[in-house]
Amino acid sequence: MPPDNNRNETPYAVAKLEEAARTVKQSISEFTSLRKKLDKCKNNKPKAQEAYTDLQQQFGKLQNALDASTLALLEMDLPDVADYAAKLTRAVKEFNLMTPDYGKMCAALGDYLAKLPLSTAKEAKTTNASIIGRLMASVKMGYYPTDMEHLKIIARSVEFPDGVTANLLDPCCGCGLALQSLALGHGCDTYGVELDRHRAEEAVTRLNRVGFGSYFHSRISQETFHLLLLNPPYLSVMTESGNNARSEKRFLIDCYGHLIYGGLIIYVIPFYRLTADICRVLCDNFDDISLWKFMGGEFKKFKQVAVMGLRCKRRDGSKMVQELASLALKPDKLRELSELPEGRYRLPETAVKVNTFKGAQFNVHELAEQLKRSASFSKLFEKNKLDGGYKRPLLPLNLGQVGLVGGSGLINGLVECGTPHIIKGRIVKENAVSREENLNKKGEVASTTVIETRSNKMIFNLLTPQGFISLSDYENNDTDGETGDA
């Protein structure tokens, strides 16, 4: 998904690093006062407990800030500073809050701040500019198709149900190659959504259904898919509240509801985006979560990992968040996809129908699919009962009505009766000319007025066993017409 290049904003990693740095500075300034407060209240147990709780909370904020800054530094491709942050985090976790002197710890935190490539740090303008340039260039690339060799390994780890057509969804399907590769040979129904029209048109040739336009403005049934392949674009998005957020999290929150319970998610993101908030979403909604990093040069280039898990009923997964989030802080120790066992995950044996699937933009191919499934469309062209069968008027037709019905051709054809005959009605134009003499006072003809009248004449031609009959006049009881041989 290509980003909006016209937006001039700070890269997400830089913004998160600056936010973490502010928390570290706040901790340095508050630790001394909080520690002194604890000493002053040591003879008052309730107040001492309150001061100790405040100190614990500030240490918790510091640890979270250091973890966030470590991931931001890894995204900036600053492994040395990220390693320093990780070591500092471990030291803070082991620090005894009752230590009388916080000076050494605060000095270490100050040294760490000096190493950060922030615009407020000394001699950091050049480094900061180069890092921002690299991050913006990476963001502008936007679209990273998943490597096909890695997809083959992932596909082997999925066991598809027998006798059930599995529904597969890719909300960022690109050209459709990734989802096609997963479904190959398993008789699945594949559904994709793609923002870029050219890639979407190519995906139409590979997937069963493709929605054009933004996923966030599409309409797709909930709890109807057996597998969700989610490889979101790596860029910042603006939320409805106006806040800046990463699309990886927004896609995850909006997409996982399409899975049936027991359905499999394959969530492909850079490892440094496995933050605590994303881990919380995963741990609250998925069981049997596993994490696998891409192999060799692919990991060095894009830093991607595949998070896999089976959807479960929503629960409180807060106790599992730290364990999952800590894996991202040690990318070198992550297991590679080559170690992913065959048949590791089995899709549910539940047949589900996708009732709603509509992209945000008009799509001729998808419109055709919707019309095929539309009962209203077939009813529109259904032959009305009044169009067929015999019809009888409620009252006898008068002469004018007989002419209209005959002229329209509704009574043409074979008449089945005691004396069967074939009837054909037609209307012809007739001109009648009359003259009227105008007399003067002496009784002499002064002028003549010519009156021309045009009228329609109804003619019925009948073919009977006795011959051909043409009925062209109805006067009194005289119904005789021209008669000829059949």
C-alpha positions in Angstrom: 0.0 0.0 0.0 1.7 3.2 -1.1 1.8 6.0 1.5 0.7 9.6 1.1 4.0 11.2 0.1 2.6 14.7 0.5 2.3 14.4 4.2 5.2 16.0 6.0 5.5 14.2 9.3 8.1 12.7 11.7 8.7 9.0 11.1 7.0 6.8 13.6 10.2 5.4 15.1 11.7 8.8 15.7 8.4 10.0 17.4 8.4 6.9 19.6 12.1 7.4 20.5 11.5 11.1 21.4 8.5 10.0 23.6 10.6 7.4 25.4 13.4 9.9 25.9 11.0 12.3 27.6 9.9 9.5 30.0 13.6 8.7 30.8 14.3 12.4 31.6 11.2 12.6 33.8 12.3 9.5 35.7 15.8 11.0 36.3 14.2 14.1 37.7 11.7 12.3 39.9 13.7 9.4 41.3 15.7 11.5 43.8 12.6 13.3 45.2 10.6 10.0 45.4 13.5 8.3 47.2 13.8 11.2 49.7 10.0 11.1 50.3 10.3 7.4 51.1 13.0 8.1 53.7 10.9 10.8 55.3 7.9 8.6 55.7 9.7 5.5 57.0 8.1 5.9 60.4 4.7 6.3 59.0 3.8 2.9 57.4 0.8 4.0 55.2 2.6 7.0 53.8 5.8 4.9 53.3 3.8 2.3 51.4 2.3 5.1 49.2 5.7 6.6 48.5 7.1 3.1 47.6 4.1 2.5 45.2 4.8 5.8 43.5 8.5 4.7 43.1 7.5 1.4 41.7 5.1 3.0 39.2 7.9 5.3 38.0 10.3 2.4 37.5 7.6 0.6 35.5 7.2 3.6 33.2 11.0 3.7 32.8 11.2 0.1 31.8 8.4 0.4 29.3 10.1 3.5 27.8 13.4 1.7 27.5 11.7 -1.3 25.8 10.0 1.1 23.4 13.2 2.9 22.6 15.0 -0.4 22.0 12.5 -1.3 19.3 12.7 2.2 17.8 16.5 2.0 17.6 16.3 -1.4 15.9 13.9 0.1 13.3 16.4 2.9 12.8 19.1 0.3 12.2 21.2 1.3 15.2 22.0 -2.1 16.8 24.8 -0.8 19.0 22.6 1.8 20.8 19.7 -0.7 20.9 22.0 -3.2 22.6 23.0 -0.6 25.1 19.3 0.2 25.8 18.6 -3.6 26.3 21.4 -3.9 28.8 20.2 -0.8 30.6 16.7 -2.3 30.8 18.0 -5.4 32.4 20.0 -3.3 35.0 16.9 -1.3 35.8 14.8 -4.4 36.4 17.4 -5.8 38.8 17.9 -2.5 40.6 16.9 -2.5 44.3 14.5 0.4 45.0 15.7 0.7 48.6 19.2 1.6 47.4 20.0 4.9 49.2 21.9 6.5 46.3 20.3 6.7 42.8 23.2 8.7 41.4 24.9 6.0 39.4 21.7 4.8 37.9 20.6 8.3 36.9 24.1 9.0 35.5 23.8 5.8 33.3 20.4 7.0 32.1 21.9 10.4 31.3 24.7 8.8 29.2 22.1 6.8 27.4 20.1 9.9 26.5 23.3 11.4 25.1 23.7 8.5 22.7 20.3 8.9 21.2 20.1 10.4 17.7 17.6 13.2 18.8 17.6 16.7 17.5 18.1 18.0 21.0 21.3 16.0 21.6 24.7 17.6 21.0 26.4 16.8 17.6 23.4 14.7 16.5 22.0 16.8 13.7 23.8 15.0 10.9 23.1 11.6 12.3 19.4 12.5 12.9 19.0 13.8 9.4 20.5 10.7 7.8 18.3 8.4 9.9 15.2 10.3 9.1 16.0 10.2 5.4 16.5 6.5 5.5 13.3 5.9 7.4 11.3 8.1 5.0 12.8 6.3 2.0 11.8 3.0 3.5 8.3 4.2 4.2 7.9 5.6 0.6 8.6 2.1 -0.7 5.4 1.1 1.1 4.6 -2.2 -0.7 6.7 -5.2 0.3 5.4 -8.5 -1.3 6.0 -11.5 0.8 8.8 -13.8 -0.5 7.4 -16.8 -2.3 9.9 -19.3 -0.8 8.9 -18.3 2.7 5.2 -18.6 1.7 5.8 -22.2 0.6 7.2 -23.1 4.0 4.3 -21.4 5.7 1.8 -23.2 3.4 3.3 -26.6 4.4 2.7 -25.7 8.1 -1.0 -25.4 7.5 -3.3 -28.5 7.4 -6.4 -27.8 5.4 -9.7 -29.6 6.3 -11.0 -32.5 4.2 -14.4 -32.0 2.5 -14.7 -28.4 3.5 -14.0 -25.4 1.2 -11.8 -23.1 3.3 -12.2 -19.3 3.0 -8.9 -17.4 2.8 -8.6 -13.6 3.2 -5.8 -11.2 2.5 -6.7 -7.5 3.2 -3.5 -6.3 1.5 -3.4 -8.8 -1.3 -1.2 -6.9 -3.8 -1.1 -8.9 -7.0 -2.6 -11.9 -5.3 0.5 -14.1 -5.5 0.8 -14.7 -1.8 -2.7 -15.9 -1.1 -2.7 -17.9 -4.3 0.4 -19.7 -3.1 -1.2 -20.6 0.2 -4.3 -21.9 -1.4 -2.7 -23.8 -4.2 -4.0 -27.4 -4.5 -6.4 -27.2 -1.6 -9.6 -26.1 -3.3 -10.0 -22.9 -1.3 -12.0 -19.8 -2.0 -9.6 -16.8 -1.9 -10.6 -13.2 -1.1 -8.4 -10.2 -1.4 -8.6 -6.4 -1.0 -6.1 -4.1 -2.7 -5.8 -0.3 -2.7 -3.7 0.0 -5.8 -6.0 -0.5 -8.9 -3.3 -1.9 -11.2 -2.3 -4.6 -8.6 -5.9 -5.3 -7.9 -6.7 -5.9 -11.6 -3.8 -8.4 -11.6 -5.1 -10.1 -8.5 -8.4 -10.7 -10.2 -6.7 -13.2 -12.4 -5.4 -15.2 -9.4 -8.1 -14.9 -6.7 -11.8 -15.8 -6.6 -12.9 -12.4 -5.3 -11.1 -9.1 -5.2 -12.3 -5.8 -3.6 -10.8 -2.6 -5.1 -9.9 0.3 -2.8 -9.1 0.8 0.9 -9.8 -2.2 3.2 -11.1 0.2 5.8 -14.0 1.3 3.6 -14.8 -2.2 2.4 -17.7 -4.4 3.7 -16.7 -8.0 4.6 -18.6 -10.6 6.7 -17.3 -11.2 10.2 -16.3 -14.7 11.5 -16.5 -16.3 8.0 -12.8 -17.0 7.1 -10.6 -20.0 8.0 -7.3 -18.2 7.4 -6.2 -14.6 7.5 -3.0 -13.6 5.8 -2.1 -10.2 7.1 1.0 -8.4 5.7 0.1 -4.7 6.3 2.0 -1.8 4.8 4.7 -0.5 7.1 3.8 3.2 7.5 1.9 5.6 9.8 -1.8 6.2 9.5 -4.1 8.8 11.0 -6.8 7.5 13.3 -10.3 8.8 13.5 -9.3 10.7 16.6 -6.5 12.4 14.7 -3.7 10.6 16.4 -0.7 9.1 14.6 -0.6 5.3 14.6 1.1 2.5 12.8 -1.0 0.7 10.2 0.2 -2.7 11.5 -1.8 -2.3 14.7 -4.9 -0.8 13.0 -5.0 -3.6 10.4 -4.7 -6.3 13.1 -7.5 -4.8 15.3 -9.9 -4.4 12.3 -9.1 -7.7 10.6 -9.0 -10.4 13.1 -12.8 -10.4 13.6 -13.2 -11.9 10.1 -11.7 -15.2 11.3 -14.0 -17.9 12.7 -13.0 -19.2 16.1 -10.2 -21.6 15.6 -9.2 -19.8 12.4 -5.5 -19.2 11.7 -3.8 -15.8 11.5 -0.5 -15.4 9.6 0.7 -11.9 10.7 3.8 -10.7 8.8 5.4 -7.6 10.3 8.9 -6.3 11.1 10.1 -7.8 14.4 10.5 -4.3 15.9 6.8 -3.7 15.5 6.0 -6.5 18.0 5.3 -3.8 20.7 3.5 -4.4 23.9 0.2 -3.0 22.6 0.2 -5.3 19.6 1.2 -8.2 21.7 -1.8 -7.5 24.0 -4.2 -7.7 21.0 -2.7 -11.0 20.0 -2.6 -12.5 23.5 -6.2 -11.4 24.2 -7.6 -13.0 21.1 -5.3 -15.9 20.0 -4.1 -19.3 21.3 -1.0 -21.3 20.4 0.9 -18.2 19.3 4.3 -18.8 17.7 6.9 -16.5 16.2 9.2 -17.2 13.3 11.7 -14.9 11.6 12.3 -14.9 7.9 15.5 -16.5 6.7 18.9 -15.2 5.6 19.1 -12.1 3.4 15.3 -11.6 3.5 15.4 -11.0 7.3 18.4 -8.7 6.9 16.6 -6.7 4.3 13.1 -6.4 5.7 13.4 -7.6 9.3 10.2 -9.6 8.9 8.7 -12.2 11.2 5.6 -14.3 10.9 3.3 -14.4 14.0 0.9 -17.4 13.8 -2.0 -18.3 16.2 -5.6 -19.6 16.3 -8.4 -17.3 17.2 -10.1 -17.9 20.5 -12.8 -16.2 22.6 -11.6 -12.9 23.9 -9.9 -13.2 27.3 -7.4 -11.3 29.5 -4.0 -12.1 28.0 -2.0 -9.5 30.0 0.1 -12.1 31.7 1.4 -13.5 28.4 2.2 -10.1 26.9 5.7 -9.6 28.4 6.9 -13.0 27.3 5.8 -12.4 23.7 7.1 -8.8 23.6 10.5 -9.9 25.0 11.1 -12.1 21.9 11.3 -9.0 19.7 14.1 -7.6 21.8 16.3 -10.6 20.9 16.0 -11.0 17.1 19.1 -13.1 16.9 17.6 -15.7 19.1 14.3 -16.0 17.1 13.6 -19.3 15.4 13.7 -19.2 11.6 10.8 -20.3 9.3 12.9 -23.2 8.2 12.3 -24.8 11.6 8.5 -24.4 11.3 7.0 -28.0 11.5 4.9 -29.3 8.7 1.2 -29.4 9.6 1.8 -27.2 12.7 -1.7 -25.6 12.5 -5.0 -27.2 11.4 -7.8 -25.2 10.0 -11.4 -25.7 11.5 -13.6 -28.3 9.7 -16.5 -25.8 9.6 -18.2 -24.8 6.3 -19.0 -21.1 6.3 -20.6 -18.9 3.6 -19.2 -15.4 3.0 -22.4 -13.4 2.5 -20.9 -9.9 2.2 -17.8 -9.0 0.3 -17.7 -5.5 -1.2 -14.7 -3.3 -2.0 -14.6 0.4 -1.5 -14.5 1.2 -5.3 -16.5 0.1 -8.3 -15.2 -3.2 -9.7 -16.8 -4.8 -12.8 -15.6 -8.3 -11.9 -17.0 -8.1 -8.3 -20.2 -6.5 -9.5 -20.7 -9.6 -11.8 -20.2 -11.9 -8.8 -22.7 -10.0 -6.7 -25.3 -10.0 -9.5 -24.9 -13.8 -9.9 -25.8 -14.2 -6.2 -28.6 -11.6 -6.2 -32.1 -13.0 -5.9 -33.5 -9.5 -6.7 -31.7 -9.4 -10.0 -33.3 -12.7 -11.2 -36.7 -11.5 -10.1 -36.3 -8.4 -12.1 -36.2 -10.4 -15.3 -38.6 -13.1 -14.2 -41.5 -13.4 -16.6 -44.7 -12.0 -15.2 -47.7 -14.3 -15.0 -49.8 -11.6 -16.8 -47.4 -11.9 -19.8 -48.6 -15.4 -20.6 -51.8 -17.4 -20.7 -55.4 -16.5 -21.8 -56.8 -13.2 -20.7 -60.5 -12.3 -20.8 -61.8 -8.7 -20.3 -64.1 -8.1 -17.4 -66.7 -6.5 -19.8 -67.3 -6.9 -23.5 -65.1 -4.7 -25.7 -66.7 -1.8 -27.6 -66.0 -1.1 -31.2 -63.1 1.3 -30.5 -61.5 -1.1 -28.0 -61.7 -3.9 -30.6 -59.9 -1.7 -33.0 -57.1 -0.9 -30.6 -56.6 -4.5 -29.7 -56.7 -5.6 -33.3 -54.4 -2.9 -34.5 -51.9 -3.7 -31.7 -51.6 -7.3 -33.0 -52.7 -8.9 -29.7 -55.5 -11.0 -31.4 -53.4 -12.0 -34.5 -52.9 -15.7 -35.1 -54.9 -18.9 -35.0 -58.3 -18.8 -33.2 -59.2 -22.2 -31.8 -63.0 -22.6 -31.8 -65.8 -24.5 -33.5 -64.9 -22.9 -36.8 -61.1 -22.4 -36.5 -59.7 -19.5 -38.5 -56.6 -17.3 -38.7 -57.0 -13.6 -38.1 -54.8 -10.6 -38.9 -55.7 -7.1 -38.0 -54.3 -3.9 -39.5 -55.0 -0.2 -39.6 -54.9 1.8 -42.8 -55.2 5.6 -43.4 -58.1 6.9 -45.4 -58.6 10.4 -46.9 -62.2 11.7 -47.5 -62.7 14.9 -49.6 -66.0 16.9 -49.5 -66.9 20.2 -51.2 -69.2 22.9 -49.8 -70.5 25.7 -52.1 -70.9 29.2 -50.6 -73.8 31.3 -52.0 -74.0 35.1 -52.2 -77.2 37.2 -51.5 -78.4 36.6 -55.0 -78.2 32.8 -54.5 -75.3 32.5 -56.8 -72.2 30.3 -56.1 -69.6 32.7 -54.8 -66.9 30.1 -53.7 -66.4 26.5 -53.0 -64.8 25.2 -49.7 -62.9 21.9 -50.0 -62.7 19.8 -46.8 -60.2 16.9 -46.6 -60.6 14.5 -43.7 -58.0 11.9 -42.7 -59.1 8.9 -40.7 -57.9 5.4 -39.6 -59.7 2.4 -40.9 -59.5 -1.0 -39.2 -59.3 -4.0 -41.5 -59.5 -7.6 -40.3 -58.3 -10.3 -42.7 -59.6 -13.9 -41.9 -58.4 -17.1 -43.4 -61.1 -19.8 -43.1 -61.6 -23.3 -44.5 -64.2 -21.7 -46.8 -61.8 -19.0 -48.1 -60.2 -15.6 -47.5 -62.4 -12.9 -45.9 -61.6 -9.3 -45.4 -63.7 -7.3 -42.8 -63.3 -3.6 -43.3 -66.6 -2.1 -42.2 -69.1 -2.4 -39.4 -72.4 -0.8 -40.3 -75.7 -1.9 -38.8 -75.8 -5.7 -39.1 -73.9 -5.8 -42.4 -70.6 -7.6 -41.8 -70.0 -8.7 -45.3 -66.6 -7.9 -46.8 -64.5 -8.9 -49.7 -64.3 -12.6 -50.2 -61.7 -14.5 -52.1 -60.4 -18.0 -52.5 -58.0 -19.4 -49.9 
